[in-house]
């Protein structure tokens, strides 16, 4: 059964946290979403589809930020206006798997917050670039 994300917030850096089922409640800050380039393997005739993973801050009632990987969008859906029906407003509860930050790798480009492009799945770095604070964990 999923446990509250909050119970992991101070446990970042511990071994074995990945893939624990968690839940979090709050309001998405769609205006602060971040894009992580990602090629969806084998989606079209065995060829990868270029696109992005959409990371969106979920702000709880207490103001705590939980970064949520909301999934893949193809390149032509990069603009949030093209997918507004998939951007819920109001209080939502998210249930998913806990993930730890992906380390930067020497062959990846540096993040470019000015262009809203992040090349590693590092929720703490993404949050900092958006003026928020988040642990290096995400759903």
Residue, then its C-alpha position, 0 to 999 in steps of 0.5 A: x500500500x502507498x505511504x505518504x511521500x512526506x515520510x520519505x522527505x528527510x530520508x533522501x540519500x538512503x539506499x533502497x528508496x527507489x520504487x516504494x509506492x507513495x502518495x502526495x496531495x496538493x496543487x500542481x504548479x503547471x506554470x513551473x513545470x520543467x521539461x527533460x528531453x527523452x526519447x520514447x524507445x520503439x514507439x513508432x515503427x521501432x523508431x524512437x519518438x522524441x519528446x520530453x518528460x514533464x516534471x511539475x511541482x505539487x505543492x501541499x497544504x503545508x507548502x512542501x513541494x513534491x516534484x512529480x514526473x507526469x510522464x512523456x509528451x512528444x515534441x509537438x506537445x511541448x507547449x503546455x497550451x497543447x495539453x491543457x486538458x491533461x493539467x488538472x486544477x485544484x487539489x489532487x492526490x498523486x499515487x506513484x513510485x518514489x524515485x531518487x535523483x538521477x546523477x549528472x553524467x559527463x556526456x549530458x549537456x548542462x541544464x539550461x533553466x532559461x530555456x526550461x530544459x533539464x537533462x537529468x532527473x534531479x528534482x532538487x536542481x529543477x526546484x531550485x531553478x524554479x525558486x522552490x525547495x524540494x528533496x532529491x526525490x520525486x514521484 
